[in-house]
Amino acid sequence: MMIWPVSSLVKQRKGKPAFVPVHWKLMTLQDLMVDLKHEFNQHNRNMYGSGAAKALIAEADVK
């Protein structure tokens, strides 16, 4: 499984910018088809499109 921060805001923390997630998704990677190289390589349409819906376990806005 993977927690995916979908959207975030930039806030100042101790005088430095920090990316703070405001929405997340919990995904299972069991059925995700990927092209493996020396690095993770996947098309956005497979990660965010209709095919990704079957891998979605949960999602919510951060309170």
N, C-alpha and C positions, 0 to 999 in steps of 0.2 A: 504494500500500500504506500501511497504517497500523498502528503498534504501539499496542495498546490495553492500558493497565494495568487489569486486572480487579479485583484486590484489593490493598490497601496497608495498611501500618501507619504510625502516627505515631511518629516518633523525634525525639529532640532533637539538633539539629546546630548547634553554635556558640551554644547557648542559645536557639535558635528551633525551633519545631516544623517537621518536614519529613515529607512523605508519601513513604514508601519502598515501591515496588511489590514484591509478593511473588509475583505471578502475572501473566502477560501473554499476549496473543494477537496474532499477526501476521495481519492481514486484508487481503484484496484488496477494493478498492472498485469493481471493474469491474462487477459485477452487482448492487450494492446500489441498490435503488430508494429514492429520498429525495424528500421534499417540499421544494423550495427556496423560501426566502423571503429576507429580508435576513440571516438567521442560519441555521445548521444546525438542522434540525428533523426528527427521526425518532422514531418510536414505539419504546419499549423492546422490544416483542414482535418487531419486525423486526431489531433490533440483537442481541438475545440469544436469540431463539426458534429454532425448527427451521429457519426460512428462512435464518438466518445461517450455518448449517453449511457451505453450499456456498462461502462466502467465506473460510472459515477456512483459513489456510495452515499455521500452527504455533501451539502454545501450550505453556507450561511454567511451573513454579514457579521463582522466582528463588532461586539458591543463595547 
